[in-house]
Amino acid sequence: MVGNMKLTKEQVQKDLDALPEHYKTGDVDRLIRQYVKQKADVSALRPYILDQQQFHRIYFYVPLNQIRNADERMAFIHENLLFSNWWHTDQLISYVADLDFDVALLYAKNYIHSEDPFIRRWGYVLFISRLCKGHAAQLLPLVHNDEAYYVQMAEGWLIAELAIYEPEVVYAWFQINDLKYNINGKAIQKICDSFRISEDWKQKYKELRPELRKRR
């Protein structure tokens, strides 16, 4: 584990209690920066983070900000897939953006079949960066019907991200996929919300909606 100063649960809770009443994420991030500067080891928090959410962000971000290699960051995340009821997995994206695509794809093929919907969500959102650029053909087949809302949102987000770089490929895929409309519809809505997709392409995607609704 990265770090020299080993923090206890009690010490971290004391530091959190010293923050302003009703502290915000920014307050916690300042504490995280302090721990990073001190090269702190927060591994002692691991047994508690699913039951006590105040430790979750600290447990992940302190070591990830000390690890400099993308493969090692991904290995740390993989060893700590403690995501249950933590839908902010998208906040980890920047830590793996430099990962080799083929390596990321191997991880994702495992994650999207997890019993935990938040791990399945991570299998899609880990590509929401330059990591997905030029890889629509490999990523679109990963998208499948999933009943979990947060997974559906992640799938829609990834599809919209791919449409930024390869609109023709995504458009053709919409015409042949067998997904239910709750995923296709979310994807088109996210495409329409994007500032990085042209109005002409947005209109083309909107025109697909009547046919896609028949696949409910």
C-alpha positions in Angstrom: 0.0 0.0 0.0 1.2 3.5 -0.9 2.0 5.6 2.2 4.2 6.0 5.2 1.9 7.5 7.9 -0.7 4.8 8.7 -4.0 6.5 9.6 -6.6 4.8 11.8 -10.3 5.0 11.5 -10.5 7.0 14.7 -7.9 9.6 13.5 -9.7 10.1 10.2 -13.1 10.5 12.0 -11.5 13.0 14.3 -10.2 15.0 11.3 -13.7 14.8 9.7 -15.3 16.0 12.9 -12.9 19.0 12.9 -14.3 20.2 9.6 -17.1 22.8 9.5 -20.5 21.6 10.5 -22.4 20.2 7.5 -19.1 20.0 5.6 -19.1 19.7 1.8 -17.1 17.7 -0.7 -14.6 20.5 -1.1 -13.8 20.3 2.6 -13.1 16.6 2.4 -11.0 17.2 -0.7 -8.8 19.6 1.2 -8.3 16.9 3.9 -7.5 14.4 1.1 -4.8 16.8 -0.2 -3.3 17.0 3.2 -3.2 13.2 3.6 -1.6 12.9 0.1 1.0 15.5 1.0 1.8 13.4 4.1 1.9 10.2 2.0 -0.7 8.7 4.3 -1.7 5.1 4.3 -5.5 4.8 4.6 -5.8 1.0 4.2 -7.2 0.7 7.8 -10.4 2.3 6.5 -11.2 -0.6 4.1 -13.4 -2.6 6.5 -15.6 0.3 7.1 -16.2 2.2 3.9 -19.4 0.3 2.8 -21.1 0.9 6.1 -19.7 4.4 6.8 -19.7 6.4 3.6 -17.8 9.3 5.1 -14.6 7.2 4.6 -15.3 6.1 1.0 -13.9 9.1 -0.9 -10.8 9.3 1.4 -10.1 5.6 1.0 -10.0 5.8 -2.8 -8.6 9.2 -3.5 -5.6 9.3 -1.1 -3.8 6.3 -2.6 -4.9 7.0 -6.2 -3.4 10.5 -5.9 -0.1 8.9 -4.7 0.1 6.2 -7.4 1.6 7.6 -10.6 1.2 4.7 -13.0 -2.2 4.1 -14.7 -1.8 0.3 -14.5 -1.1 0.4 -10.8 -4.1 2.7 -10.3 -6.3 0.3 -12.1 -4.9 -2.6 -10.1 -5.8 -0.7 -6.9 -9.3 -0.1 -8.0 -9.7 -3.7 -9.2 -8.6 -4.9 -5.8 -11.1 -2.6 -4.1 -14.3 -3.0 -6.0 -16.2 -1.8 -2.9 -18.8 0.2 -4.9 -22.1 -1.0 -3.5 -24.5 1.9 -3.2 -21.7 4.2 -4.4 -22.8 5.5 -7.8 -20.0 8.1 -7.9 -17.7 5.6 -9.6 -17.6 8.1 -12.5 -15.3 10.2 -10.2 -12.6 7.6 -10.7 -12.5 8.0 -14.5 -9.6 10.5 -14.6 -7.3 8.0 -12.8 -7.5 5.4 -15.6 -7.7 7.6 -18.6 -4.1 6.8 -19.6 -4.7 3.0 -19.4 -4.0 0.9 -22.4 -7.3 0.3 -24.2 -6.9 -3.4 -24.5 -6.1 -3.7 -20.8 -9.2 -1.7 -19.9 -11.4 -3.8 -22.2 -10.3 -7.0 -20.4 -11.3 -5.5 -17.1 -14.6 -4.2 -18.4 -15.7 -7.5 -19.9 -15.4 -8.9 -16.4 -17.1 -6.0 -14.7 -20.2 -5.8 -16.9 -21.3 -9.3 -15.7 -20.9 -8.6 -12.0 -23.8 -9.2 -9.7 -23.2 -5.7 -8.2 -24.9 -3.1 -10.4 -22.3 -0.5 -9.3 -19.5 -2.6 -10.5 -21.4 -3.1 -13.8 -21.7 0.7 -14.0 -17.9 1.0 -13.5 -17.4 -1.3 -16.5 -18.9 1.3 -18.7 -18.0 4.7 -17.2 -14.3 3.8 -17.0 -14.2 4.6 -20.7 -15.8 8.1 -20.5 -12.6 9.8 -21.5 -10.1 9.9 -24.4 -9.8 6.1 -23.6 -12.9 5.4 -25.7 -11.8 7.4 -28.8 -11.8 5.3 -31.9 -13.1 2.2 -30.2 -16.8 2.2 -30.8 -16.7 -1.2 -32.6 -15.2 -2.8 -29.6 -17.3 -1.1 -26.9 -20.8 -1.0 -28.4 -21.1 -4.9 -28.2 -20.6 -4.6 -24.4 -23.8 -2.7 -24.0 -26.7 -5.1 -23.1 -30.1 -4.9 -21.5 -29.8 -4.2 -17.8 -32.6 -3.5 -15.4 -30.5 -1.4 -13.0 -31.1 2.4 -13.5 -27.5 3.5 -12.7 -26.2 0.9 -15.2 -28.6 2.1 -17.9 -27.5 5.6 -17.3 -23.8 4.6 -17.6 -24.6 2.7 -20.9 -26.4 5.7 -22.3 -23.5 8.0 -21.3 -20.9 5.8 -23.0 -22.9 5.5 -26.2 -23.2 9.3 -26.3 -19.5 9.6 -25.7 -18.8 7.3 -28.6 -21.1 9.4 -30.8 -18.8 12.4 -30.3 -16.0 10.6 -32.0 -17.7 8.1 -34.3 -21.3 9.3 -35.0 -21.7 7.2 -38.1 -20.7 4.0 -36.3 -23.1 4.7 -33.4 -25.9 5.6 -35.8 -25.6 2.4 -37.7 -25.5 0.4 -34.4 -28.7 2.0 -33.2 -30.5 0.7 -36.2 -29.6 -3.0 -35.5 -29.2 -3.3 -31.7 -31.7 -5.3 -29.7 -31.8 -3.1 -26.6 -34.9 -2.0 -24.9 -35.9 1.6 -25.3 -35.0 2.5 -21.8 -31.4 2.3 -22.8 -31.6 3.5 -26.4 -33.8 6.4 -25.3 -31.4 7.5 -22.5 -28.5 7.3 -25.0 -30.2 9.6 -27.5 -31.2 12.0 -24.7 -27.5 12.2 -23.6 -26.5 12.7 -27.2 -29.0 15.6 -27.5 -27.6 17.1 -24.3 -24.0 17.0 -25.5 -22.3 20.2 -26.6 -19.8 18.2 -28.6 -22.3 16.7 -31.1 -23.6 18.7 -34.0 -27.2 19.7 -34.3 -27.5 17.8 -37.6 -26.4 14.6 -35.9 -28.7 15.2 -33.0 -31.6 15.5 -35.4 -30.7 12.3 -37.1 -30.6 10.4 -33.8 -33.9 11.9 -32.7 -35.5 10.6 -35.9 -34.6 7.0 -34.8 -36.8 7.2 -31.8 -40.1 6.0 -33.3 -38.5 2.8 -34.6 -36.5 2.2 -31.4 -39.7 2.5 -29.3 -41.0 -0.6 -31.1 -38.4 -2.7 -29.3 -39.7 -2.1 -25.8 
